[in-house]
Amino acid sequence: MNSSDLRRAACAYLGCRGAPPAQLIEQVDSCLEEARSLAHFRAVAREYTLPLPFLRKEPYKTFLAGCTGYALVAMTLGAEAELRVRALMALDPARAVVLDACASALVEYEGDKWEERLGAERTYRFCPGYGGSDISDNRYIFEQLDPARIGMQLLPSGMMAPQKSMAGVVGLGKRARRTCADCMAAQGCTFRREGSTCYSEKNC
């Protein structure tokens, strides 16, 4: 993902479809710069060959079909951007919303870039909550990786703190592209209705 794709991803988080107006581009570029300055990206991973029990059910079984192994991953942008967004909500709510979207796009970007160390033959990251999977499955990933050592916390809801954090599984030994089939919001997605996607297909 290049800078243009990162901007596009941030605009997608803001619900913008098609060419964003110049004013929004200016705001996004400014907030991306701020998000980068606040980011303290950290990640952990562990590779496996045999499936852990929670991966022996759908949709994980289908996702990992044809893989020779997989990696569990956990990553976070840190809490600094989140704290800045909270502070801005009282001072400049519009900028807070844009900064939050930029931080979301940035953690995805940094995660994709970090996962390159897993090799060229790999899938995209499939996280609990995608494609009908249960977000509570995050607990199994936390049990294996102990992401607390990079500042991540699992909440009772299955969500994570800091908010700009992700945990998931990456298949190894085959390549797979992101598809709308894995998205929980696919059924009512306005991007799909307009014949588009919220991600850049050439970078999947």
N, C-alpha and C positions, 0 to 999 in steps of 0.2 A: 504494500500500500504506500503510495507516494503522498506528498502534501495535498495534492488535489483530491485524492481519494479520502484522505483523512478529513478534509473539509466537507466532502460530500457525505461522509458518514455522520459527522456532527449535524449537518443540516437535516439528514434523515431522522436523527433522534429528535429534532425540533419539529418534525412533521412536514418539512419542506419537500415538495416533489417538483421535478423539473429544474429549470435554471433558477437558482436563488437570486433575489434582487441584490444589487450592489451594496446596499446598506447592511443587509444580513451578512454578506461575505466579509465586509469590514469588521463587523462585530465578532463573527466566528473566528477570523484570523487573529484578532486581538485576544480573544479568550483562549484560543489554542496555544498562543504564546504564553499566556499566564498559566494555563494548565501544565504545560511542559516545565515551567519554572517551579511549580509546586509538587510535581510528581516525584515520588521515590519508589519506583517500580521494583518489586521483588517477586521471586517465583521459586517454587520447588516442584520437583517431578520425581517419579519413580517408575521404572519400566517393569513389565510383567510378561510372561508367556501364557500362563494359565488364568482363566477368568475367575475373578473373585465372585462369591455367591450372588451379589447384587447385580452382576453383569450377565447372569445366566437367564435373565428375563428380558422381555421386550420393553422398550425398543432397542436396548443395548445389543441384544443378540444380532439383530439385523444390521445395526450400525457397524459392528465389528466383524461381520461375516467377510471372509476372505483375507483377514489380517493375520499376520504371523505373530503378533503380540500387540501390546498397547502400553500407553503411559497414563498414569493419573497425574494431573497437574493442578496446581493451585497458585494463584497470583493476585497481587494487589497493587494498586497505584499509591497506597498509603492514605492517611486520613487528612493530609494537609488541604487537598482540593475540596474535600467535603466540608471541612471547617470553614474554608473561605466562602463556599457557596452559602452556608448558613449565615455567616456574617453579612453577606451581600443582600440576603433576603430582606433585611431591614433597611438597607441603604439604597440599593439599586436592584429591585426584584427582576427586572428584565435581563440585566447582565447576569444575575445569579442563574437564571434558567439557561442561558446560552453557555455559561461556564460549566454547568452541570452536564449538558449535552456533550460539550467538548471533552470533559473528563471521561465520560462513558466511551466516546470514540477512541480516546487515547489509550485506555486500558486494553481495549480490544486490539488496537494496533501494536502496542508493546507486547501483548501476549502472543500474537501471531508471529512477531519478529523473534521473540525468545524461543518459541517452539521450533524454529529452524534447526536448532541444535539436535533435535530428535531425528533428523535425516530428511532426505527429499521424499522418500516414500512414506507418506503419512497422510492421515485424514485431517479434516478440520477438527476443532474442539467441540465436543458434544457435552453439554452441561446438564445436570439434573434440573428438570423443569422443561427441557426441550422435548418436542415430539411426543407428549403424553407421559413422559417419565415424571417421577415424583421428586419434588425439590428436597424432600427429606433424605434422599439418597446422598446428599452432601455429607451426611454424618459418616458414611463409609469411607469417603475420600479423606475426611479429616482424621479418621482413625489410622489410616495408612500413612499419611504425609505429615501429620502434626504441623499444620500451617501456622499455629500460634508462634512458631519460631521466626516467622516473617511478619508477625503483627496482625494475623487474621484471627477472627473469632466467629464461631458458629452460634447463631442465635436459636432459641427454641423453635422459631417459625421455620427453620431451615435456611433462612437468609443469612448473609454474612456481613460482618463489619470488619473494616470500613466498607461503605457501600460500593465503592469502585473496586470490587474484588470478584474473582471468578474461580470456579473449581469445576473440573470435568475430566473427560477421558479422550485421548487421542489415539486412534488406531495406527498401528505401525505395519509396514510391509505392503501397503497399497495406497493409492492416491484416491481421494474422494473430494468432490466439490460441495460447497454449501448449497442447499436447496431449500425452497420454501416449505417442503414437506416436513422439515424438522422444526418449523416455527410454530409456537403455540398460538400466535395471532394470525395464522395464515387464512383462516376461514373468513374473517372480516377485513382483511388487509386492503387498504386503499391503493397501495403500490401495485398489488397484483391486478386489481380491477383496471388500473391504468396501463397494464402491460409492462410494469417496471419491477425493480427489486430495491430493497433498502441497503443492499450490499453491492460491491463492485465484483462482478462475476469473474473478471479476468485475474483477480487476485485471490480467488478462493482455492 
